[in-house]
Amino acid sequence: MILLTFNIAMPTYQYSEKQNIDQDQLITTIEKKLVVILQKLELNGFLATFFIEISLVKLLEKQLKNIVYAGHEVAFFNADSDTETIEKTKIFAEQFLQKPIRGLRQKYHQIDYPEIKKMNFSYVSNIEESSINFLWRKLSSKTEIHYKNDLTIIPESQSPYSQLPFNDFVFQVTPMRYYESMITESLKSSEYVMIYTNIWQYMTAEELPYKLPFYKRLNIGTNTEKRLEKLLQYIDESEIAVSRMKDYLF
């Protein structure tokens, strides 16, 4: 089983060197890239989970409706929001989508599990920083699904074949044949592999509101689109099942 996920997030707090991109331009670009991703998923008949950064929810209301209408799951990505903001945004999103928001993904700004449960989330997807040093070190947390405070915790997947995690950066730089072998070997010993990419990886360097370090610029833009296309084709040809997070977990 492949758990295919996409982060719709802009981690601008990591990078101090800004580019001359205003909010309207950024939202327009995100919308265009979402259309491309949705088209590729529809072409292959796959459903995925989209983790939307809290601050982008109201700005992407129309696209979130399109995501749900296409059968995909909408969940939240918490970059740096407090619990009050998350709770209010969750209520707002559930009202206009007419769907419950069940999942929360966290990286840097991690909220305690009891607080997450109080906001009526069902699962948490914790991910780690993806940088060039991931090529030489293992994930720091365990990779099996476990349970805490009545929440289902689903961490990043890691390949026993290469010891590399299935994160955004590994997808971006690993040769696709090798990446496919990682998936094949992982599914021999695990029931699922959770994969994620970020919306900014589908943009060009000129479309981003900040300048990326050199290793983050590798294969972004149309190259990432082509890599996604090859991945979906491989999954289809290998007859591997694909699931939304909530369907697999519950």
KOLLOTI-319518 format. One record per residue (C-alpha): residue number from 1; x, y, z. Coordinates in pm, 1 decimal, m for minus. Layout:
BEGIN
+-----+----------+----------+----------+
: pos :        u :        v :        w :
+-----+----------+----------+----------+
: NUM :        X :        Y :        Z :
...
+-----+----------+----------+----------+
//
This chain:
BEGIN
+-----+----------+----------+----------+
: pos :        u :        v :        w :
+-----+----------+----------+----------+
:   1 :      0.0 :      0.0 :      0.0 :
:   2 :    121.0 :    349.2 :    m89.8 :
:   3 :     m0.4 :    637.5 :    125.8 :
:   4 :     46.3 :    925.7 :   m115.7 :
:   5 :     52.0 :   1270.2 :     46.5 :
:   6 :    126.3 :   1629.4 :    m53.4 :
:   7 :    221.9 :   1922.0 :    172.4 :
:   8 :     70.5 :   2252.9 :     65.7 :
:   9 :    302.8 :   2466.8 :    274.3 :
:  10 :    553.7 :   2748.4 :    235.3 :
:  11 :    825.6 :   2720.9 :    505.2 :
:  12 :    937.8 :   3081.3 :    463.5 :
:  13 :   1054.7 :   3102.1 :    824.4 :
:  14 :   1357.1 :   2891.0 :    728.5 :
:  15 :   1494.3 :   3138.4 :    477.3 :
:  16 :   1568.4 :   3505.2 :    541.7 :
:  17 :   1651.8 :   3607.7 :    184.2 :
:  18 :   1319.2 :   3711.5 :     28.1 :
:  19 :   1229.7 :   3744.1 :   m337.8 :
:  20 :    989.9 :   3995.2 :   m489.9 :
:  21 :    682.6 :   3770.3 :   m488.3 :
:  22 :    360.8 :   3901.0 :   m333.6 :
:  23 :     86.8 :   3691.9 :   m175.0 :
:  24 :   m148.3 :   3705.5 :   m475.0 :
:  25 :    125.6 :   3581.0 :   m708.0 :
:  26 :    213.6 :   3300.5 :   m468.9 :
:  27 :   m147.7 :   3185.0 :   m429.4 :
:  28 :   m197.8 :   3189.9 :   m808.2 :
:  29 :    113.2 :   2974.6 :   m853.3 :
:  30 :      4.0 :   2729.0 :   m582.0 :
:  31 :   m337.8 :   2698.0 :   m748.6 :
:  32 :   m178.3 :   2622.7 :  m1086.8 :
:  33 :     50.1 :   2355.8 :   m940.5 :
:  34 :   m241.2 :   2197.5 :   m753.9 :
:  35 :   m431.8 :   2169.9 :  m1082.9 :
:  36 :   m134.0 :   1986.7 :  m1237.8 :
:  37 :   m107.4 :   1743.1 :   m945.5 :
:  38 :   m482.6 :   1675.9 :   m943.6 :
:  39 :   m479.4 :   1608.0 :  m1316.7 :
:  40 :   m198.2 :   1355.4 :  m1282.9 :
:  41 :   m376.4 :   1178.7 :   m996.9 :
:  42 :   m703.3 :   1169.7 :  m1191.5 :
:  43 :   m529.0 :   1028.8 :  m1497.8 :
:  44 :   m402.7 :    736.1 :  m1289.7 :
:  45 :   m716.1 :    700.7 :  m1077.5 :
:  46 :   m529.3 :    751.6 :   m745.8 :
:  47 :   m655.6 :    923.9 :   m431.4 :
:  48 :   m420.9 :   1113.2 :   m199.0 :
:  49 :   m414.3 :   1323.7 :    115.9 :
:  50 :   m332.7 :   1695.0 :     95.9 :
:  51 :   m192.0 :   1854.6 :    411.9 :
:  52 :   m276.0 :   2225.5 :    392.6 :
:  53 :    m75.9 :   2475.0 :    599.1 :
:  54 :   m310.0 :   2649.5 :    844.6 :
:  55 :   m242.1 :   3003.0 :    717.3 :
:  56 :   m328.1 :   2902.3 :    357.4 :
:  57 :   m668.6 :   2745.8 :    424.9 :
:  58 :   m880.7 :   3060.4 :    377.0 :
:  59 :   m669.3 :   3169.3 :     78.5 :
:  60 :   m717.9 :   2836.5 :   m100.2 :
:  61 :  m1085.6 :   2775.8 :    m24.9 :
:  62 :  m1181.2 :   2716.0 :   m389.5 :
:  63 :   m895.1 :   2472.0 :   m451.2 :
:  64 :   m968.4 :   2282.7 :   m129.3 :
:  65 :  m1323.7 :   2231.4 :   m251.1 :
:  66 :  m1183.2 :   2098.3 :   m579.6 :
:  67 :   m955.3 :   1859.5 :   m389.4 :
:  68 :  m1246.9 :   1718.9 :   m189.1 :
:  69 :  m1473.4 :   1706.9 :   m497.0 :
:  70 :  m1208.5 :   1493.9 :   m671.5 :
:  71 :  m1227.4 :   1245.1 :   m383.6 :
:  72 :   m904.5 :   1334.1 :   m204.3 :
:  73 :   m861.0 :   1397.7 :    166.3 :
:  74 :   m787.6 :   1741.9 :    312.1 :
:  75 :   m584.3 :   1748.8 :    634.4 :
:  76 :   m384.2 :   2023.0 :    810.5 :
:  77 :    m13.8 :   2107.5 :    814.3 :
:  78 :     92.7 :   2305.5 :   1120.6 :
:  79 :    392.0 :   2529.9 :   1055.5 :
:  80 :    376.2 :   2767.0 :   1351.4 :
:  81 :     10.7 :   2815.4 :   1452.5 :
:  82 :   m118.8 :   2806.1 :   1808.7 :
:  83 :   m403.9 :   2581.2 :   1920.5 :
:  84 :   m664.3 :   2858.4 :   1910.8 :
:  85 :   m584.5 :   2939.5 :   1547.2 :
:  86 :   m584.6 :   2573.3 :   1448.4 :
:  87 :   m918.7 :   2510.6 :   1618.5 :
:  88 :  m1087.1 :   2811.0 :   1456.7 :
:  89 :   m947.4 :   2721.6 :   1114.5 :
:  90 :  m1061.8 :   2361.0 :   1156.1 :
:  91 :  m1418.3 :   2471.8 :   1229.6 :
:  92 :  m1410.6 :   2708.1 :    930.7 :
:  93 :  m1275.6 :   2441.1 :    692.7 :
:  94 :  m1519.0 :   2173.5 :    808.3 :
:  95 :  m1810.0 :   2410.7 :    749.8 :
:  96 :  m1726.6 :   2502.5 :    391.2 :
:  97 :  m1600.5 :   2155.4 :    294.8 :
:  98 :  m1880.2 :   1969.7 :    474.6 :
:  99 :  m1613.4 :   1713.6 :    569.9 :
: 100 :  m1430.4 :   1645.4 :    898.1 :
: 101 :  m1059.8 :   1732.8 :    913.1 :
: 102 :   m911.5 :   1422.5 :   1072.5 :
: 103 :   m535.4 :   1457.8 :   1025.3 :
: 104 :   m264.2 :   1696.6 :   1144.2 :
: 105 :     93.3 :   1694.5 :   1015.4 :
: 106 :    371.9 :   1852.7 :   1222.0 :
: 107 :    742.3 :   1923.2 :   1173.9 :
: 108 :    904.6 :   2201.5 :   1377.1 :
: 109 :    620.4 :   2345.9 :   1584.3 :
: 110 :    480.7 :   2031.5 :   1743.9 :
: 111 :    172.8 :   2056.2 :   1964.8 :
: 112 :    125.4 :   1806.8 :   2247.1 :
: 113 :    m96.2 :   1509.4 :   2171.9 :
: 114 :   m359.1 :   1583.4 :   2443.5 :
: 115 :   m414.1 :   1928.7 :   2288.1 :
: 116 :   m446.7 :   1777.3 :   1941.5 :
: 117 :   m703.3 :   1526.1 :   2067.7 :
: 118 :   m907.3 :   1808.3 :   2227.0 :
: 119 :   m938.5 :   1961.0 :   1879.4 :
: 120 :  m1096.6 :   1634.4 :   1755.8 :
: 121 :   m820.3 :   1521.3 :   1524.3 :
: 122 :   m796.2 :   1145.3 :   1474.0 :
: 123 :   m436.1 :   1105.7 :   1359.5 :
: 124 :   m100.6 :   1282.2 :   1360.9 :
: 125 :    165.1 :   1258.0 :   1090.2 :
: 126 :    498.9 :   1374.8 :   1228.7 :
: 127 :    776.9 :   1445.2 :    978.5 :
: 128 :   1138.9 :   1546.4 :   1027.4 :
: 129 :   1356.9 :   1810.0 :    865.5 :
: 130 :   1460.4 :   1693.3 :    519.4 :
: 131 :   1806.8 :   1816.2 :    428.6 :
: 132 :   2119.5 :   1688.6 :    263.8 :
: 133 :   2240.3 :   1517.6 :    582.4 :
: 134 :   1951.3 :   1271.0 :    551.2 :
: 135 :   2168.1 :   1089.1 :    300.6 :
: 136 :   2387.6 :    980.1 :    591.2 :
: 137 :   2162.0 :    941.1 :    892.2 :
: 138 :   1853.1 :    747.5 :    993.7 :
: 139 :   1526.0 :    890.5 :   1117.2 :
: 140 :   1531.1 :    976.2 :   1484.7 :
: 141 :   1182.4 :    839.3 :   1561.0 :
: 142 :   1033.2 :    495.2 :   1507.3 :
: 143 :    861.3 :    433.5 :   1176.9 :
: 144 :    575.0 :    205.9 :   1281.4 :
: 145 :    218.4 :    322.6 :   1341.6 :
: 146 :    150.5 :    357.2 :   1713.6 :
: 147 :   m107.3 :    512.1 :   1944.8 :
: 148 :    m91.3 :    788.9 :   2205.7 :
: 149 :   m370.6 :    972.9 :   2386.9 :
: 150 :   m632.2 :    803.4 :   2164.6 :
: 151 :   m455.8 :    935.2 :   1855.4 :
: 152 :   m311.0 :    727.7 :   1572.2 :
: 153 :     50.2 :    835.1 :   1512.4 :
: 154 :    186.1 :    763.8 :   1166.0 :
: 155 :    552.7 :    868.2 :   1126.6 :
: 156 :    770.3 :    881.6 :    817.5 :
: 157 :    848.1 :    561.2 :    632.7 :
: 158 :   1206.2 :    444.4 :    589.1 :
: 159 :   1346.7 :    201.2 :    337.5 :
: 160 :   1519.9 :   m106.0 :    484.7 :
: 161 :   1684.0 :   m137.2 :    143.8 :
: 162 :   1874.7 :    194.9 :    158.0 :
: 163 :   1800.7 :    323.7 :    511.4 :
: 164 :   1671.3 :    642.7 :    347.4 :
: 165 :   1339.8 :    796.9 :    454.6 :
: 166 :   1064.5 :    849.0 :    198.1 :
: 167 :   1068.0 :   1225.3 :    245.6 :
: 168 :   1045.9 :   1516.9 :      4.4 :
: 169 :   1420.0 :   1561.6 :    m42.5 :
: 170 :   1488.3 :   1193.2 :   m112.6 :
: 171 :   1211.2 :   1197.3 :   m374.9 :
: 172 :   1365.3 :   1508.9 :   m526.5 :
: 173 :   1723.7 :   1385.4 :   m567.2 :
: 174 :   1717.0 :   1004.0 :   m581.6 :
: 175 :   1730.0 :    840.7 :   m928.3 :
: 176 :   1380.0 :    710.0 :   m999.2 :
: 177 :   1491.8 :    351.8 :  m1067.8 :
: 178 :   1659.7 :    342.6 :   m727.7 :
: 179 :   1358.3 :    508.7 :   m564.4 :
: 180 :   1129.4 :    247.2 :   m717.0 :
: 181 :   1355.0 :    m28.6 :   m580.9 :
: 182 :   1327.5 :    130.7 :   m237.0 :
: 183 :    948.5 :    106.4 :   m256.6 :
: 184 :    954.6 :   m253.6 :   m381.4 :
: 185 :   1189.2 :   m368.4 :   m104.9 :
: 186 :   1002.1 :   m176.0 :    163.9 :
: 187 :    668.1 :   m332.0 :     74.9 :
: 188 :    817.7 :   m677.2 :    122.7 :
: 189 :    858.3 :   m608.5 :    494.1 :
: 190 :    593.7 :   m340.5 :    560.9 :
: 191 :    225.5 :   m310.9 :    480.0 :
: 192 :    258.1 :     48.4 :    362.7 :
: 193 :    497.0 :    320.2 :    249.1 :
: 194 :    404.5 :    680.9 :    322.8 :
: 195 :    538.8 :    925.5 :     61.9 :
: 196 :    520.5 :   1304.0 :     63.1 :
: 197 :    629.1 :   1597.3 :   m150.0 :
: 198 :    582.3 :   1974.1 :   m108.2 :
: 199 :    394.8 :   2207.4 :   m340.6 :
: 200 :    701.4 :   2433.1 :   m366.5 :
: 201 :    899.5 :   2150.2 :   m527.3 :
: 202 :    673.0 :   2182.2 :   m831.3 :
: 203 :    762.6 :   2551.9 :   m868.2 :
: 204 :   1060.6 :   2713.3 :  m1033.8 :
: 205 :   1314.4 :   2906.7 :   m827.9 :
: 206 :   1173.9 :   3230.2 :   m974.3 :
: 207 :    820.2 :   3149.7 :   m854.3 :
: 208 :    918.5 :   3102.9 :   m491.1 :
: 209 :    899.9 :   3388.2 :   m234.5 :
: 210 :   1244.3 :   3304.6 :    m94.5 :
: 211 :   1579.0 :   3177.2 :   m220.0 :
: 212 :   1653.3 :   2811.1 :   m158.8 :
: 213 :   1992.6 :   2661.8 :    m70.4 :
: 214 :   2158.3 :   2494.5 :   m368.1 :
: 215 :   2061.4 :   2137.3 :   m273.4 :
: 216 :   1692.0 :   2233.7 :   m244.6 :
: 217 :   1693.8 :   2368.2 :   m600.9 :
: 218 :   1786.2 :   2032.8 :   m755.6 :
: 219 :   1515.7 :   1895.3 :   m986.1 :
: 220 :   1243.2 :   2140.3 :   m881.0 :
: 221 :    975.6 :   2270.3 :  m1119.7 :
: 222 :    892.8 :   2060.9 :  m1425.6 :
: 223 :   1151.9 :   1801.7 :  m1321.8 :
: 224 :    950.2 :   1727.6 :  m1006.6 :
: 225 :    632.9 :   1703.8 :  m1216.4 :
: 226 :    803.8 :   1448.0 :  m1442.1 :
: 227 :    927.1 :   1252.8 :  m1139.6 :
: 228 :    573.8 :   1240.3 :   m998.1 :
: 229 :    446.9 :   1121.1 :  m1334.3 :
: 230 :    705.2 :    841.4 :  m1341.8 :
: 231 :    623.5 :    743.7 :   m983.6 :
: 232 :    251.1 :    719.6 :  m1056.4 :
: 233 :    322.3 :    518.3 :  m1369.8 :
: 234 :    543.7 :    278.0 :  m1172.4 :
: 235 :    276.8 :    234.0 :   m903.5 :
: 236 :     14.5 :    165.8 :  m1169.3 :
: 237 :    228.3 :    m80.4 :  m1364.8 :
: 238 :    332.0 :   m258.9 :  m1042.6 :
: 239 :    m35.8 :   m282.6 :   m938.8 :
: 240 :     35.3 :   m133.7 :   m595.1 :
: 241 :   m270.4 :     m8.2 :   m406.8 :
: 242 :   m286.3 :    362.6 :   m318.9 :
: 243 :   m489.7 :    503.1 :    m30.9 :
: 244 :   m584.7 :    822.7 :    143.6 :
: 245 :   m451.0 :    833.8 :    497.8 :
: 246 :   m792.6 :    820.0 :    664.1 :
: 247 :   m902.8 :    518.4 :    459.3 :
: 248 :   m596.0 :    318.7 :    551.0 :
: 249 :   m599.1 :    412.4 :    919.0 :
: 250 :   m970.3 :    378.8 :    985.1 :
+-----+----------+----------+----------+
//
